[in-house]
Amino acid sequence: MSFRLPLSTRQHLFAQRISLSSFRAFSTHRLTRTCPSCSKPLPTSLPACPNCWSIWNIPSDTSYHDIFALPKDSNPFVIDTALLKQRFRQMQATCHPDTWASKGLDKQDAAHALSSAVNHAYQTLLQPMPRIEYILSANGSPMEETDKLEDNEFLMDIMTAREEIEMVDTIEEAEPVIRENQALIDDTVSEIESLVEEQRWPEAKQAGIRLKYLDGIRKAAMEKS
């Protein structure tokens, strides 16, 4: 199973690194737990060493799962979010630009690029919707803005839910819609988990599109708060 960043993300990160003064000063290094410069153990898998204050970029094709040392071979959609959050906090403490502020502008810029990449990977894996979009793209079935469903009954239910939300003024009034929608989200997430496990990418994409509609209902309801 191949896990590469979506092309648009790779291009964005590449352009970002080009614009930094650290691009020429710092090479890239694969994730490791040993500093490539001083050989001391690193606090995280990121190439940022608080011992010798060396810092490098990571290759743009590094998978988000690998950044956080999360398993991806059995089922990349199944994420231990508590572990993800713990490792994210550890990594941000290591590569946050403020930590490198006294080490020179080049190193602070490199830390900013590394911190931004880690934050983007974290936000992608944390929630089911961006996570399935990432996994589908990594497996050759990217979701597009033009993707549509042929399930007219489902689409009618979505339209009805939106109308009900538009008619209320508070989140308390929207609670019945929120509960029903969350139940559908939970069912869809479970379905996606099974489809990803079986690597049934076309069906997983259709389920991902449904989840996107349901997530839209959730966000619309939250705006009533």
Beta strands, then each sheet from edge to edge (+ up, - down):
strand 1: 48-49
strand 2: 54-55
sheet 1: 1+ 2-
end
